Amino acid sequence: MYKSIIFDIGGVLVDFDPKAYLVDRLCNAEMEEKVYDLTFGSEEWQLLDAGKLSRYDGTVSYTHLRAHE
């Protein structure tokens, strides 16, 4: 019996381009870069995206690190 099924739809069913998303939403190059670095460019995001970090642990880690900056 299967416990989990993982669907990797990025680049197939949906196009995920975080930089383009931020450009469309923020229209401010400096702010786009800051937001990108804090989210999509973070180590937590890379680990989450690779499936090596749970969403809960990523949130705890990210929140803890950013609170001490």
C-alpha positions in Angstrom: 0.0 0.0 0.0 1.2 3.5 -0.8 1.6 6.0 2.0 2.4 9.0 -0.3 2.3 10.1 -3.9 4.4 13.1 -4.9 3.5 15.2 -7.9 6.3 17.3 -9.3 4.4 19.7 -11.5 6.9 22.6 -11.6 7.8 23.4 -15.2 5.2 20.9 -16.5 1.7 22.0 -15.5 2.7 25.3 -14.1 5.6 27.7 -14.7 7.4 28.8 -11.5 9.6 31.8 -12.0 10.0 33.6 -8.7 12.0 36.5 -10.0 9.3 37.2 -12.7 6.6 36.9 -10.0 8.3 39.5 -7.8 8.9 41.9 -10.8 5.2 41.7 -11.6 4.1 42.3 -8.0 6.7 44.8 -6.6 7.9 46.9 -9.6 11.0 48.0 -7.5 14.3 46.4 -8.4 15.9 46.9 -4.9 12.9 45.5 -3.1 12.6 42.6 -5.5 16.2 41.5 -4.8 15.7 41.8 -1.0 12.5 39.8 -1.0 14.0 37.2 -3.4 17.1 36.8 -1.2 15.0 36.4 2.0 12.7 33.9 0.5 13.6 32.0 -2.6 17.3 32.6 -2.2 17.4 31.4 1.4 19.0 28.1 2.5 15.6 27.1 4.0 13.9 27.5 0.6 16.5 25.3 -1.1 16.1 22.6 1.5 12.3 22.8 1.4 12.4 22.6 -2.4 14.7 19.6 -2.3 12.4 17.8 0.1 15.1 17.8 2.8 13.3 20.0 5.3 9.7 19.9 6.5 7.5 22.9 6.1 7.2 23.2 9.9 11.0 22.9 10.5 11.6 25.4 7.7 9.3 27.9 9.2 10.9 27.5 12.7 14.4 27.8 11.3 13.6 30.8 9.1 11.7 32.6 11.9 14.5 32.0 14.4 17.3 33.1 12.0 15.5 36.3 10.8 14.6 37.3 14.4 18.3 37.5 15.2 19.4 39.6 12.2 
